[in-house]
Structure formats: C-alpha cells, structure tokens
Amino acid sequence: MTKDTTRKVNAAIGWYPIHDTDRQGVQQTARKRLRASLQLIADDCCDENNEGDFEEIALLIKYLDDGKKLKPLPL
C-alpha cells in the first residue's frame, strides 16, 4: 500500500475509534462510518489506478465486517 493511502486509512481508523468503548450502539455506528470511509478511500485508489491498494483496503473492510478491531497501519 502506498504511503499516501496508508495515511488516509490511518486517519479514518483514528477518526472512528472502535476500541475506545464497549457500548454496542457506539461501536456499530463507528464500524458503519469507518466502513464507508474505507470504501471512499478504495474508490480513490481505483481512480488513481492503485489496484494493489484497493485489494488491501478490501481486506481491511472484510476484517471490519468480521467484527475485528482495526489498528493503525505502520508506514
């Protein structure tokens, strides 16, 4: 994943922190918003012809859908 895309993903993960609360409703809302942000970033990757980044973001979305908590990615 390119550094620019990694920064965008990390910003989205930081903006919608799922791990900061145990309240179910708050977590569900954060997951939905984080998923939407990741989809927008993936769409940008398609526009820039970064297919590898798109596939990696798709995996992150899959992890999120499986109920896993995402942590910021190393640059």
N, C-alpha and C positions, 0 to 999 in steps of 0.2 A: 504494500500500500504506500502511496506517495506521502511525503511529509505533510503536504497541504491537506490531503484527505484525512490523514491521521489527526491533524489538529482540529479539523471540523468535527470528526467523530468524538474526540475527547471533549470538545466544547459541549456537544449535545449530551454526552454522558454526565458531565459536570452540571449542566443546566437542569437536568431531570434526575436528581439522585434518588434511586430506588432504595438504596441500602440505609438511608438515614432514618427510616421509620418502619415500624412494624404494623402500622394501621393499614388494613387491607384496601380500603377505598382509595387512600392516597397512593398506595403502590400501583393499583390498577390504572389510575389516571396518569401517573408518571410513566408507566410502561407504554400506554397508548401514545402519549406525546413523544416519548423517546423513539418509538417505532416510526411515527410519522416523520420525525426529524431525520432519522436514518434513511428513510425512503427518499426524502428530498435530496439528501447528500448523494445517494446512489443514482438518482436521476441526473444530478450534475455530472457525475462520473461518466454516465452514458453520453452526455453532451460533449464531454472532453475526450471521448474515446479511451477511457481508462477501464477496460473490461475487467482487468485483474482486481481493481479496487471495488468494482461493482460486485464481483463474486464474493469478496471478503466481507463486504457490508451485508450481503445476503446471508452469510453465515452468522454474523452478529445478530441479525434480525431473527434468525432461526433459534439461536441461543436464548434470546429475549422471549420469544414465543414459548419456549420450553420451560420458562419460569426461572431461568438462571439470571443472576445479577451481573451486570457488566461493570468492569473496572476500566479506568483509563488505559489506553494502549501505550507502550513505550515508543518513543520516536526513533 
